[in-house]
Amino acid sequence: MKYGAVILYGGKSRRMGRDKAELIIEGQTFLEHIAGELENFEELILSLDNLEKYPEIKHTAVTDIYPDCGPMGGIHAALSACDSDALLVVSCDLPLFKGELGEYLCAQLDEEIDAVVPVTSDGRMHPLCAVYRKTASQVFEKYLIAENYKILNAYKDMRVKYIPMDHTPCSGKWLQNINTPQEYDALCGRKERHI
């Protein structure tokens, strides 16, 4: 099975007030860090809200087929455009993401599964750091047409394998997303103390 990856990049960033992918941690933007962690994947796609807004992008880029539908629209567009059998989806606001997590999740996928979704110890599912087979694009399209944009709702029509992070060699911290200036400040403070 051929695996690719997509970075969801270009959302509204309302709570942050600025582009989260361009935030800096340890001398790299969040986007640069995540792209570097995904270098072992055969295909890397960036899902953007607007190609003209990001002319400097060096990777394959797609825009939503169904615009203004949130992350589901980006995942659908990437799955529809990819050459891979399955895509690891990584949101651009995961600055602690490690490639080992993506590889581990991909290894859990088989022919009987449409999606592999990590679940942290607090019971939270992480649909924006998950693996989806290309065929899941049909399910997402059905929900997009129905204007039902919540990814977790689409799982009702998919064969989903949930992976408890407590039972993996990976850290749940790799799934920590940064949405607010306060979360970003806390992240930077924590990193500075450990350097």
N, C-alpha and C positions, 0 to 999 in steps of 0.2 A: 504494500500500500504506500502510495506517495503522500507525504505530509508537507503542507505549507503552513505559513503563518500570516496572520493579518493583524496589524496594529490599528485599532480604532482611534483616529486622530481627527480633530476638527469639530468637536462638539461645542456646545454653547459656553461652557465654563462659567455659568452664571454665579455660582457660589464663590468661585475663586476670583472672578473679576478679571482674569487674564488667561491666556492660552496655557493650559496645564502642561502640554507636551514640551513647551519651551522653558519650563522651570528648570533650574540648575541644582544638581546634587553631585557632590564630589567631582566637580569640573565638567560634568556632562549634562546635557539636557535630558529630561526624562525620555524623550524620543530616541536620542542617541544611545542611551543605556539599554533600552528595551531592544532596539534594532541590533545592538551588539550581542545581546544575549540570545538572539534568534538566528545568529549567523550559520548555525548548523542545519537550518531548514532549507529544503530544496527550492522553495518559492517564498518570497516575502512581498506582501501587498500592504499598501497603506490605504485605509478607507478614509476618505476626506469628505467634508461637507461641500467643498468648493475648490476645484482644481486651480482656478485663477488666483485664489487667496494664498496658495503655497507654490509659487513657481520654482523654488529652489529644491523641491523634492527630487531625490535621485532614485527612488525605488518605484516599482510599478504602483500606480495609483488608480483607485476606482472612486467614483462618486455614487451616491444612492440612486437607485432606479426609482424608488419611491421616496422623494425628498421629505425632510422634516418629520421623520418617523422615529428619531432617536437611534440608539445602538442597533436595534433589530434591522433597520434599513441598511446600515453599514455592513452588518454580518451577511445579510441576504445578498447585497451587491458583490461582496468579496467571494462568497460561495458560488455565485452565478458566473463570475469572471475567472475563477481560478482554474489551473490545470491539474491541481492536486486532487486526490481522492478525499482528503479531509484537511481542515484548517484548524490550527490553534488560534484562537481569538485572544488578543491581549489588549486591554484598554490602555491608553497612553498615560493614565494617572496611577500606574503601579510602579513607582520608582525603585522598589526593592525586589522586583520580579527577577527570577533566575531561570535561565534556559533549562536547567535540570528539571524544573517543575513541568515545563512544557513537554519535554521528552517523556517524563513519567506519565503524564496524562495521555499522550499519544499512544504509549505502549498499552494502555488499558482499553483502547478502542478495538473492536473486532467487527466482523461482518453483520452481527446481530444487533449492533448498537448504533444509534444515530448521534448521540452526544455523550461526552464524558465531562462531568461537572464536579469541581471540588467543593467540599463543604467543610467549613472551619468548625472548631470546637464549640462555638456559640450557636451552631445550627444554621448559619448563614450560607446560602448557596452563592456561588460566584460565576454567573453566566457570562461575565465579560473577561474571564480567564478560563476558558473551557475549549474543548475540542468538538467540532461539528463535522459530520460527514457531508460531502457535497450534496447528497440527496436531501439534507435538512433544509436546503434553500426552498424546496417546494412547500414545506410546512410553514416556513417564515413568510413566504409569499401569500399564502392563504390568510395568515393573520394580518399582514400588512393591508391586503385588500379589504379586510373586515375592519380596519382601523383599530385593531387590538394590538397595541405596540409593546405590551409587557412580555418580555422573553420567557419568563417563568410560566405564563399561560400557554405558550406554544409547546411546552414540555408535555402537555396532556396528549399531544398527537405525535410524540416521539418516543423512541426507546432510549431512555436515559440511564446511564450508569453514574451513580453518585459516589464520589470518592471521599471518605472521611480523611481529612488531612492528618488527623492523629495517627492514622495507620499507614502513613507514607514516610519515606526518608526525607521528605521536603518540609520546609518550615511554613506554617500558616502566615508568618509575617511577610512572606513573599507576595501575599495577596492584599496587603494593606494598600488601600487607595487613598489618594490625597485630593480632597475636594474643596478645602477652605484655606484661607491664609493662615489661620491658626494651626491647622494640621501641618501645613508646609513649614511653618516656623518651628513646630515641635520636632518634625523630622530633621530639619537642619540642625537644631540644637542637639539632638541625640547623636547625629552623625559627627558633629564637631567634637563632642566629648569622647568619642571612640576612635578618633583618628590618631 
